[in-house]
């Protein structure tokens, strides 16, 4: 499929797509390794990440966003984990690209 894209779209476009596919696979591997180290839940939060190469994926301006303490704990742990593997890389959180599922707990009156 990549070879067909090279012919139709050119090498530059194909290199971007190739890097995107590579990011997806590397993210899956990094996620599995992180979950082996810390588990799939941290402080009651199911936490997952995707690592994207800067300049390859389209991004918007990153707004300032204050996240809850429990979520901050998750992101801090992941940052420590990630920087232990890649000391010279910078990790930037794109919170606007994430999702959150809230499960309310209703009690009797």
C-alpha positions in Angstrom: 0.0 0.0 0.0 2.8 2.4 0.9 4.5 1.7 -2.5 1.3 2.7 -4.3 1.1 5.9 -2.3 4.7 6.7 -3.3 3.8 6.5 -6.9 0.5 8.5 -6.6 1.4 11.1 -3.9 5.2 11.3 -3.9 7.9 10.3 -1.4 7.4 13.2 1.0 3.8 12.5 1.6 4.5 8.8 1.9 7.2 9.4 4.5 4.8 11.3 6.6 2.3 8.5 6.5 5.0 5.9 7.2 6.1 7.9 10.3 2.4 8.1 11.4 2.1 4.3 11.2 5.4 3.9 13.0 4.1 6.2 15.8 1.0 4.1 16.2 3.0 0.9 16.6 5.5 2.4 18.9 2.7 3.9 21.0 1.1 0.5 21.4 4.4 -1.0 22.5 5.1 1.9 25.0 1.6 1.6 26.4 2.0 -2.1 27.0 5.3 -1.6 28.7 3.9 1.2 30.9 0.9 -1.0 31.9 3.3 -3.8 32.8 5.1 -1.5 35.1 2.2 0.4 36.6 -0.9 -1.5 35.8 -3.8 -0.4 33.7 -5.3 1.8 36.5 -3.6 4.5 38.6 -5.5 6.0 41.5 -8.8 4.5 40.1 -8.2 6.0 36.6 -7.8 3.9 33.5 -5.0 5.8 31.8 -3.6 5.4 28.3 -1.4 7.5 26.0 -0.4 7.8 22.4 3.0 9.2 21.6 3.1 11.3 18.4 6.1 12.8 16.7 6.0 16.6 16.7 5.7 18.0 13.2 4.2 14.9 11.7 0.7 15.0 13.1 -1.6 18.0 12.7 -2.0 19.9 15.9 -3.9 23.0 17.2 -2.6 25.6 19.5 -2.4 24.0 23.0 -4.6 25.8 25.4 -3.7 26.0 29.1 -5.7 23.4 31.0 -5.6 22.5 34.6 -6.3 18.8 35.2 -7.5 17.1 38.4 -4.9 15.9 40.9 -5.6 12.2 40.2 -5.1 12.7 36.4 -2.0 14.8 37.1 -0.6 11.9 39.1 -1.1 9.6 36.1 0.5 12.0 33.7 3.5 12.6 36.1 4.1 8.8 36.3 4.0 8.4 32.6 6.4 11.3 32.1 8.9 9.7 34.5 8.5 6.4 32.7 8.9 8.0 29.3 11.9 10.2 30.2 13.6 7.2 31.6 13.4 5.6 28.2 14.0 8.7 26.1 16.0 11.2 28.1 16.5 13.8 25.3 12.9 14.0 24.1 10.3 16.5 25.3 6.8 15.3 26.2 4.0 17.7 25.6 0.4 16.8 26.6 -2.3 17.5 23.9 -5.2 17.3 26.3 -7.6 18.6 23.6 -7.0 15.4 21.7 -7.9 13.2 24.6 -11.1 11.8 25.9 -12.6 11.3 29.3 -15.4 9.1 30.5 -17.1 10.0 33.8 -19.0 7.4 35.7 -21.3 9.0 38.3 -22.1 7.2 41.5 -25.7 7.7 42.6 -26.7 6.9 46.1 -30.1 6.6 47.8 -31.3 9.7 49.6 
